[in-house]
Amino acid sequence: MKNERATAHDFRSVLSLDPLLDFWRNQVVPMCPHTASMFEAAVGRLEADGAIGGQELDPAKMRQHLAHLVPLMTAVFPSSTWESDLATAVTPLDNRPFFYTPLFERYFLPDDGRMRGTLKQPQVDTAVFQRLRAFWLILDKVYGIVQGRSIPVVRTIVDPETGLDRHYRMLPDWQFLRVATQGRPEPLSDKDRAAILENIDDPEVLARLVPAQRFEFQGFIVIRAVDITQSEVLADLERGLIDQETIFCSDGFGRLQQRLRILFGRPDLRAGLGALHGDQVWVVNDQEHSPANCIFKNSNHVRVADLQGSMWLRAVNQRDMLIVPDLADGQRLSPAEQELLDLGFRSALIVPLIYQGSIIGTFFILSPRPNDFDAMDKLLIKPTVPLFSMALKRGVDDIHNEVQAIIKEKCTALHPSVEWRFRQAAFSHLERRHMGEASELEPIVFKDVIPLYGQTDIRGSSEARSRSIQADLTEQLRLAREVFERAGQIKSWPLIRQFDYRIAQRIDQLRQGLPTGAESEMIAFLKQEAEPTFEELLRIGPRVAQAVENYRRALDPRHGFVYRERQAYETSVSLLNARLSAYLEQAEAAAQKEYPHYFEKHQTDGLDYVIYLGQAMREDGHFTAFHLQNLILWQLILACGMAWHTEQTKPELSVPLDTCHLVFYSTTPLSIRFRYDEKRFDVDGAYDVRHEIVKSRLDKAVVKGSGERLTQPGRIAIVYAHAHEAEEMRQHLHYLQSNEHLLEDIEPLELEDLPSVKGLKALRVGVNLEAPALARQVTLVAAG
């Protein structure tokens, strides 16, 4: 009744029908007594033929006994699905098919009798995986350790009809497989079990704890193949589109096109991509271009004017996918359409690519057959459209970055106040080269310069952003839940109740806060799981249809999800930043006219800037304490103006925002060096780095003994280290109080030590936001 063989890994396996016969005796016949005679007759014929009854079972010869084996196998392979199932019975461990459905034979079994195709998963060597699976079976059936068996295995084969790859998940059924032991199996200690679980993917460790020679596999395994081509190809497309090389190199675009052919099940489809660039369209396809990862090198350039009235621009204008049933039916074809028709293409599917509300190009699929695309094809490609858009945007951005890098390499963007020094260095460099000397651009270092730093920060912006996200997600989940609640009032489908439960869970989670990663997880849940069910739920009735309409109407058309509160927050931050930035630029332009100086501005949720000035930074060397104190006073007036602009902008903000203002005053000079590799100035030397450390940590400063944040809305905090700096600042503050820019509430403060920063102090004073004099000062700056 069995045939022994040793595997390459010293496992003993036996092809045996005993588990099947026992299944009939113990389960089928007792439940269906009328099958007893059929069972005994089938067993008798197999014994008479020598197929069982102590003879060795050779999988290669089992087909000779097919007529007598089929009745017994009906318990495993139902007659009702015999013609439609992809299923087989295989020998233990080495998976040699000996009984299979017609479809399985057609797709998976070539002449040599072994399964065709390649394993796509798991991502380990096949022999290693088979050995691991043998250990997992022993652990499960003998020791009750259920690990590893559920790892999915995907086999890729070539469809004999289309010549295209198809992907199947191979689902094993182990019920007719036994694991026999030599004597009683040795027990596993708690330590052994822990070691097994920790090394469940290491066959060498498992071999030491579970010796293979003590076990024998008896029976057979049933494998059923489930077609997962669509989901696998969509996953491959997503992975490929994340890597722009898949689109923008010739080989990569060819792979992308092949995946689309597999997805649609049509081997003669052609794909193309059009990137909008000014008055041109860069068209990428599978033609032979440069293998480099560059859309600019691997594309044909077509003028937008030459595409007027074409199917591509029709799709762009309607901002939706467009199906062209037959190019031959067109009355007036554009030159590009006529070219496609001449090449033999008849129908097309055009997908406009949109990024942040703007059309950036199109993606299209062509077929040589008329009427080859329908609405189901649009649904099939729809999940990948945002990824195509992001991939195209990234590719175009890469080109712009390359161009910008060349410009920066040859013509570094320099602040006008220091351009003279770079001209000097370049002239010296050219002079040395003309004299035949080896030369590089000399270091650009400005020594003994004074740094002035200021900051206007939007207070609580992170919390406001988080609250806006919570509000939008809660609203979208509430609308989605209403769909399922209304559906559940009509239909008692359990899946409706499950979706309602899962949405309620997420709403409760949001009430507690917004954990890291929750936004993307919830949007993915709604897009990938909840929304796809709406098409089915729409059929339930008008109340459900109205709830679906309410949900869809609430979605932002550009982002695809509820974006009301986030839009309000971002609009508010953008508006406030724009007002403050414009004022800063106006004030800075006026200050540059009075005394040129180096200036850098950075903008995030608020603004910060740094000024460097000193004798070394002037071509004429003209610099005095007057210029320094004038700019320090300018900083304080600027901070007052920033506070005033914030107050004036507040009524226009959908989300309440406020700003805090800080000035860091240090008269200790430092040196700055231009970093050619980074194209920017940086402090030069370990001692001077302390100034940068202090700057980076000031936003965390708190008042000593109180724990209160130093920076407060509507007030200016001036941080200093030395007593004379405080005295100079007090003179400026008293002046600004006298002309009503500041309130009469100067606070001298000591600060808690910051990491690696000690001994800082501060003055803090309120801005007189109601003072007409301050309003006049701001108006003068705006007038230039």
KEFI-913634 format. One record per residue (C-alpha): residue in one letter; x, y, z. Coordinates in steps of 0.1 Angstrom, whole numbers, padded with zeros to 4 digits, always signed. Each point is the difference from the previous one (the first is absolute). Layout:
<atoms>
AXYZ...
</atoms>
This chain:
<atoms>
M+0000+0000+0000K+0030+0024+0000N+0032+0009-0016E+0030+0013+0020R+0025+0025-0011A+0026+0023+0017T-0002+0037-0007A+0031+0021-0005H-0004+0011+0036D-0002-0035+0016F-0037+0001+0005R-0018-0033-0006S-0032+0004-0021V-0025-0026-0010L-0027+0003-0027S-0029-0018+0016L-0038-0003-0005D-0005-0012+0036P-0011+0035+0014L-0026+0002-0029L-0013-0036+0007D-0002+0008+0037F-0020+0031-0008W-0025-0020-0020R-0003-0027+0027N-0003+0024+0030Q-0019+0030-0015V-0015-0006-0034V-0015-0035+0003P-0014+0005+0036M-0018+0032-0012C-0011-0015-0034P-0004-0038+0004H-0011-0003-0036T+0036+0009-0011A+0014-0031+0018S-0005-0023-0029M+0016+0025-0024F+0029+0004+0024E+0006-0037+0004A-0002-0006-0037A+0025+0028-0008V+0024-0013+0026G-0004-0035-0013R+0007+0010-0036L+0031+0019+0011E+0012-0030+0020A-0006-0022-0030D+0020+0023-0022G+0028+0000+0025A-0004+0038+0006I-0003-0006+0038G+0004-0029+0023G+0036+0001+0009Q+0013+0010-0034E+0022+0031-0004L-0018+0030-0012D+0017+0016-0029P-0014+0035-0008A+0009-0004-0036K-0021-0032-0003M-0030+0012+0020R-0017+0013-0031Q-0003-0036-0012H-0025-0006+0028L-0019+0032-0006A-0034-0016-0007H+0000-0017+0034L+0016+0029+0018V-0025+0026-0012P-0029-0012+0022L+0021+0002+0032M+0014+0035-0010T-0035+0014-0003A+0002+0006+0038V+0029+0024-0008F-0009+0012-0035P-0038+0005-0003S-0015-0010-0034S-0019+0033-0001T+0032+0020-0003W+0022-0026-0017E+0001+0019-0033S+0005+0035+0015D+0024-0006+0029L+0037+0004-0001A+0010-0027+0024T+0024-0029+0004A+0011-0027+0024V+0038-0002+0004T+0025-0021+0018P+0012+0012+0034L+0028+0025+0001D+0012-0003-0037N-0034+0010-0014R-0002-0025-0029P-0036+0001-0014F-0017-0034-0004F-0037+0011-0001Y-0012+0032-0015T-0030+0018-0016P+0001+0007-0038L+0006+0037+0005F+0029-0006+0023E+0015-0024-0025R-0004+0026-0028Y+0015+0029+0019F+0026-0016+0023L+0011-0034-0013P+0024-0003-0030D+0011-0033-0014D+0025-0008+0028G-0028-0001+0026R+0015+0027+0023M-0017+0033+0006R+0010+0027-0024G+0006+0036+0010T+0021+0018+0026L-0006+0008+0036K-0004+0037+0005Q-0002-0003+0038P+0013-0005+0025Q+0032+0019-0006V+0023-0028+0010D+0016-0029-0018T-0026-0026-0010A+0018-0029+0015V+0005+0018+0032F-0037+0009+0001Q-0010-0036-0006R+0022-0011+0028L-0014+0026+0024R-0036-0010-0009A+0009-0036+0009F+0011+0011+0034W-0031+0021+0004L-0022-0029-0008I+0017-0021+0026L-0003+0027+0026D-0037+0004-0007K-0011-0036-0002V+0023-0014+0027Y+0007+0028+0024G-0030+0024-0005I+0022+0029-0010V-0019+0017-0028Q+0025+0023-0017G+0010+0007-0036R-0026-0021-0018S-0021+0030-0011I+0028+0017-0019P-0014+0006-0035V+0016-0016-0030V-0006+0015-0034R+0009-0019-0032T+0004+0019-0033I-0008-0018-0032V-0003+0009-0037D-0036-0001-0012P+0000-0024-0030E-0026+0021-0018T+0013+0036+0004G+0037-0007+0007L-0003+0023+0030D+0010-0006+0036R-0027-0011+0024H+0004-0001+0038Y-0016-0026+0022R-0001-0004+0037M+0006-0037+0009L-0022-0010+0029P+0011-0033+0016D-0024-0023+0018W+0019-0022+0026Q-0029-0022+0012F+0012-0031-0019L+0035+0003+0012R+0013-0017+0032V+0032+0004+0019A+0011-0033+0015T+0027-0003+0026Q+0024-0027+0010G-0013-0008+0034R-0013+0027+0023P+0012+0035-0011E+0024+0015+0024P-0017+0028+0019L+0011+0037-0005S+0010+0020+0030D-0012+0035+0005K+0035+0012-0009D-0002-0021-0032R-0033+0014-0010A+0012+0036+0006A+0030-0007-0022I-0022-0014-0027L-0023+0030+0000E+0030+0024-0001N+0016-0019-0029I-0030-0012-0018D+0016+0011-0033D+0034-0017+0006P+0000-0036-0013E+0034-0007+0017V-0013+0008+0035L-0032-0019-0006A+0020-0030-0012R+0019-0001+0033L-0032+0001+0021V-0022-0022-0023P+0022-0027-0016A-0014-0008-0034Q+0009-0037+0000R-0025-0007+0028F-0030+0010-0021E-0017-0014-0031F-0026+0018-0022Q-0028-0023-0011G-0029+0007-0024F-0003+0029-0025I-0007+0037-0002V-0028+0017-0018I+0009+0033-0017R-0026+0024-0014A+0011+0030-0022V-0018+0033+0003D+0005+0026-0028I+0013+0032+0016T+0014+0015-0032Q-0019+0032+0003S+0010+0008+0036E+0037-0011-0006V+0003+0021-0031L-0015+0030+0017A+0024-0004+0029D+0029-0003-0025L-0012+0032-0018E-0001+0018+0033R+0035-0011+0010G+0012+0009-0035L-0016+0034-0001I+0016+0009+0034D+0033-0004-0018Q-0001+0025-0029E+0026-0020-0019T-0029-0024-0009I-0014+0027-0022F+0029+0022-0010C+0025-0026-0013S-0007-0020-0031D+0003-0034+0016G-0021+0011+0030F-0028+0013-0022G+0000-0033-0019R-0004-0018+0033L-0028+0024+0010Q-0018-0007-0034Q+0004-0037+0005R-0017+0002+0034L-0029+0019-0016R-0004-0027-0027I-0002-0026+0028L-0025+0021+0019F-0023+0004-0030G+0007-0035-0013R+0009+0013-0035P+0035-0006-0013D-0001+0026-0028L-0008+0032+0021R+0023+0029-0003A+0005+0027+0027G+0012+0035-0001L+0006+0030+0024G-0002+0037-0008A+0015+0025+0023L-0011+0036-0004H+0029+0024+0000G-0008+0036-0010D-0012-0001-0037Q+0013-0035-0005V-0010-0035+0009W+0028-0025+0006V-0013-0034-0012V+0015-0031+0016N-0006-0035-0014D+0018-0033-0004Q+0020+0012-0030E+0038-0004+0002H+0015+0031+0016S+0028+0006+0025P+0000-0025+0029A+0006+0029+0023N-0026+0008+0026C-0011+0033-0016I-0033+0009-0015F+0017+0028-0020K+0023-0025-0017N-0026-0027-0005S-0028+0019-0016N-0012+0015-0032H-0010+0037+0002V-0034+0010-0014R-0014+0035-0001V-0032+0005+0019A-0013+0021-0030D+0003-0032-0021L-0023-0018+0023Q-0029+0024-0001G-0033-0019-0003S+0017-0034+0007M-0012-0027+0023W+0028+0009+0025L-0012+0036+0004R-0036-0011+0001A+0009-0022+0030V+0019+0029+0015N-0029+0025-0004Q-0025-0024+0015R+0025-0009+0028D-0012-0036-0002M+0009-0033-0016L-0010-0001-0037I-0007-0031-0021V+0004+0004-0038P-0019-0030-0015D+0015+0002-0035L+0025+0025-0015A-0012-0010-0034D-0034+0016+0007G+0016+0035+0006Q-0010+0027-0024R+0030+0022+0006L+0030-0017+0015S+0030+0020+0013P+0034-0010-0015A+0009-0020+0031E-0034-0019-0002Q+0005-0007-0037E+0034-0013+0007L-0014-0025+0025L-0027-0011-0024D+0027-0005-0027L+0019-0022+0024G-0030-0022+0004F-0015+0012+0033R-0038+0004+0001S-0011+0006+0036A+0014+0019+0030L-0004+0006+0037I+0013+0035+0010V+0006+0009+0037P+0007+0036+0009L+0027+0003+0028I-0008+0026+0026Y+0024+0012+0028Q-0013+0023+0027G-0028+0012-0023S+0021+0006-0031I+0002-0021-0032I+0036-0012-0004G-0005-0025-0028T-0019-0030-0013F+0004-0038+0001F-0014-0020-0028I-0005-0036-0011L-0005-0010-0037S-0015-0031-0016P+0000-0012-0036R-0036-0010+0003P-0030+0024-0001N-0023+0002+0031D+0026-0018+0021F-0005+0021+0032D-0030+0004+0022A-0010+0014+0034M+0014-0030+0018D+0035+0008-0014K-0003+0035+0014L-0008-0015+0035L+0029-0024-0004I+0026+0027-0007K-0015+0026+0024P+0019-0010+0032T+0034+0006-0017V-0008+0035-0014P+0012+0020+0031L+0033-0020-0001F+0004+0008-0037S-0005+0037+0008M+0025-0001+0029A+0026-0019-0021L-0004+0024-0029K+0003+0030+0023R+0031-0014+0016G+0016-0007-0034V-0006+0036-0012D+0012+0014+0033D+0032-0020-0004I+0006+0017-0033H-0005+0034+0015N+0024-0009+0028E+0026-0010-0025V-0003+0032-0019Q+0001+0020+0032A+0031-0019+0012I+0018+0010-0032I-0010+0036+0004K+0012+0000+0036E+0032-0018-0009K+0009+0027-0026C-0018+0030+0014T-0004-0002+0037A-0029+0021+0013L+0017+0025+0023H-0013+0027+0023P+0008+0034-0015S+0018+0011+0032V+0028-0026-0005E+0001-0004-0037W+0030+0023-0002R+0021-0025+0020F-0009-0029-0024R+0009+0022-0030Q+0034+0006+0016A+0006-0037+0006A-0011-0009-0036F+0023+0027-0015S+0030-0014+0020H-0009-0035-0011L-0001+0010-0037E+0032+0019+0003R+0019-0030+0015R-0014-0022-0028H+0012+0024-0027M+0034-0002+0016G+0000-0037-0004E-0004-0007+0037A-0022-0027+0015S-0029+0018+0017E-0032-0004+0019L-0023+0027+0013E+0014+0013+0033P-0019-0004+0033I-0025+0027+0007V+0002+0009+0037F-0014+0030+0017K+0016+0005+0034D-0012+0020+0030V-0036+0004-0011I-0029+0007+0023P-0030-0024-0003L-0035+0014+0006Y-0028-0025+0003G-0038+0004+0001Q-0030-0023+0000T-0037+0003-0003D-0016-0033+0008I-0037-0010-0004R-0009-0013+0034G-0018-0034+0002S+0002-0006-0037S+0007-0038+0005E-0030-0003+0023A-0023+0019-0023R+0011-0022-0030S-0007-0031+0020R-0034+0013+0011S-0009+0008-0036I+0010-0035-0012Q-0020-0016+0029A-0031+0021-0010D+0002-0009-0037L+0006-0037+0007T-0029-0001+0025E-0023+0016-0025Q+0009-0023-0028L-0004-0031+0023R-0033+0013+0013L-0013+0004-0036A+0013-0035-0009R-0016-0015+0031E-0034+0016-0010V+0001-0019-0032F+0005-0033+0018E-0026+0009+0027R-0026+0007-0026A+0009-0031-0019G-0002-0021+0032Q-0035+0013+0007I-0011-0017-0033K+0023-0030-0003S+0012-0022+0028W+0033-0009-0018P+0027-0007+0026L+0027+0018-0020I-0020+0032+0002R+0000-0003+0038Q+0037-0007+0000F+0008+0031-0020D-0022+0021+0023Y+0020-0015+0030R+0034+0007-0016I-0009+0036-0008A-0014+0006+0035Q+0033-0013+0014R+0020+0025-0020I-0023+0029+0010D+0005-0010+0037Q+0038-0001-0007L-0001+0035-0013R-0018+0013+0030Q+0031-0010+0020G+0024+0018-0023L+0019-0005-0033P+0026-0028+0003T+0030-0001-0024G-0010-0015-0033A-0038+0001+0008E-0008+0024-0028S+0015-0021-0028E-0014-0032+0015M-0036+0014+0002I+0001+0016-0035A+0013-0034-0014F-0028-0018+0019L-0027+0023-0015K+0014+0000-0035Q+0010-0036-0003E-0026-0018+0021A-0031+0022+0008E-0005+0020-0032P+0002-0030-0024T-0031-0015+0017F-0021+0031-0008E-0008-0011-0035E-0016-0032+0014L-0018+0019+0028L-0014+0025-0024R-0024-0027-0012I-0016-0004+0034G-0022+0031-0002P-0002+0038-0004R+0008+0008+0037V+0033-0019-0003A+0006+0017-0034Q-0005+0034+0016A+0025-0009+0028V+0025-0010-0027E-0006+0033-0018N+0004+0020+0032Y+0033-0018+0006R+0013+0006-0035R-0011+0036+0000A+0020+0006+0031L+0033-0012-0016D+0024+0026-0013P+0002-0005-0038R+0038+0007+0000H+0010-0022+0030G-0027-0026-0001F-0008+0002+0037V-0017+0024+0024Y+0023+0030+0001R-0021+0028+0015E+0017+0006+0034R+0035-0007-0014Q-0007+0024-0029A-0011+0026+0026Y+0032-0006+0020E+0023+0000-0030T-0017+0031-0014S+0003+0018+0033V+0037-0009+0004S+0007+0009-0036L-0018+0033+0003L+0018+0009+0032N+0034-0011-0013A-0006+0020-0032R-0008+0032+0019L+0030-0004+0023S+0023-0010-0028A-0010+0030-0021Y+0005+0024+0028L+0034-0015+0008E+0011+0003-0036Q-0012+0036-0002A+0017+0009+0033E+0032-0018-0011A+0001+0017-0034A-0002+0034+0018A+0028-0010+0025Q+0022-0012-0029K-0002+0034-0016E+0012+0017+0033Y+0028-0025+0006P+0007-0031-0021H+0004-0032+0020Y-0003-0037-0005F-0035-0013+0006E-0016-0035+0000K-0036-0008+0006H-0017-0034+0007Q-0037-0007+0000T-0019-0029+0016D-0029+0006+0024G+0013+0035+0005L+0033+0017-0010D+0035+0003+0013Y+0029+0019-0014V+0037+0006+0005I+0021+0031-0007Y+0038+0001-0003L+0017+0034+0000G+0035+0012+0007Q+0030+0017-0016A+0011-0031-0018M-0033-0002-0019R+0003+0035-0015E+0022+0005-0031D+0009+0035+0013G+0004-0014+0036H-0024+0027+0014F-0016-0013+0032T-0006+0017+0034A-0019-0007+0032F-0026+0024-0013H-0009-0023-0029L-0003-0029+0025Q-0023+0018+0024N-0021+0013-0028L-0007-0035-0012I-0007-0012+0035L-0026+0027+0004W-0013-0009-0034Q-0005-0036+0012L-0021+0011+0029I-0022+0023-0022L-0003-0029-0024A-0012-0023+0028C-0026+0026+0010G-0012+0002-0036M-0002-0038-0002A-0022+0000+0031W-0022+0028-0014H-0004-0019-0033T-0010-0031+0019E-0027+0019+0019Q-0013+0016-0032T-0001-0034-0018K-0018-0019+0028P-0036+0009-0011E+0007-0015-0035L+0012-0033+0014S-0023-0030+0000V+0021-0016+0027P+0011+0022+0030L+0038+0005-0001D+0024+0021+0019T+0037+0008-0003C+0029+0003+0025H+0031+0021-0007L+0036-0004+0010V+0033+0018-0005F+0033-0015+0008Y+0026+0027+0007S+0037-0011+0002T+0028+0025-0005T+0026-0028-0001P+0015+0000-0035L+0004-0032-0020S+0012-0012-0034I-0021-0014-0028R+0013-0020-0030F-0017-0007-0033R-0004-0038-0005Y+0005-0006-0037D-0015-0034+0002E-0031+0012+0017K-0002+0035-0017R-0006+0018+0033F+0017+0018+0028D+0006-0018+0033V+0018+0009+0032D+0037-0008-0001G+0017-0017+0030A-0011-0020+0030Y-0004+0031+0023D-0023+0018-0024V-0022-0030-0003R-0013+0008+0035H-0020+0029-0015E-0018-0024-0023I-0007-0024+0029V-0015+0028+0021K-0021+0011-0030S-0014-0034-0006R-0011-0004+0036L-0015+0033+0008D-0035-0010-0009K+0001-0025+0029A+0011+0026+0025V-0020+0004+0032V+0001+0025+0029K+0020-0013+0030G-0021-0011+0029S-0033+0002-0018G+0001-0024-0029E-0017+0027-0022R+0010+0002-0036L+0022+0031-0007T-0018+0009-0032Q-0036+0011+0005P-0026+0014-0025G+0001+0038-0005R+0033+0003+0018I+0036+0004-0010A+0027-0021+0017I+0036+0013-0002V+0026-0027+0010Y+0035+0011+0010A+0030-0013+0019H+0019+0031+0012A-0011+0030+0022H+0011+0026-0025E-0022-0016-0026A-0030+0004+0023E+0009+0036+0006E+0001+0008-0037M-0033-0018-0005R-0017+0019+0028Q+0009+0033-0017H-0017-0011-0032L-0030-0014+0019H-0005+0033+0020Y+0001+0019-0033L-0027-0022-0015Q-0020+0003+0031S+0002+0038-0003N-0015-0001-0035E-0027-0025+0011H+0013-0030-0019L+0004-0020+0032L-0019-0003+0033E+0015+0011+0033D+0005-0036+0012I+0037-0010-0005E+0007-0033+0018P+0036-0009+0008L+0002-0038+0000E+0025-0028+0006L-0003-0031-0021E+0003-0036+0009D+0031-0016-0014L-0003-0016-0034P+0020-0031-0011S+0036+0013-0004V-0012+0036+0005K+0001+0017+0034G-0002+0035+0014L-0024+0016-0024K-0023+0028+0011A-0028+0019-0017L-0021+0031-0001R-0037-0003-0009V-0024+0027-0009G-0035+0004-0015V-0007+0016-0033N-0025+0029+0001L-0023-0013-0027E-0025+0028+0004A+0025+0028-0005P-0006+0023-0030A+0037+0007-0001L+0008-0037-0007A-0027-0002-0027R+0016+0031-0017Q+0035-0016+0002V-0012-0032-0016T-0018+0020-0028L+0032+0019-0007V+0019-0033-0005A-0026-0013-0023A+0001+0032-0021G+0038-0005-0004
</atoms>
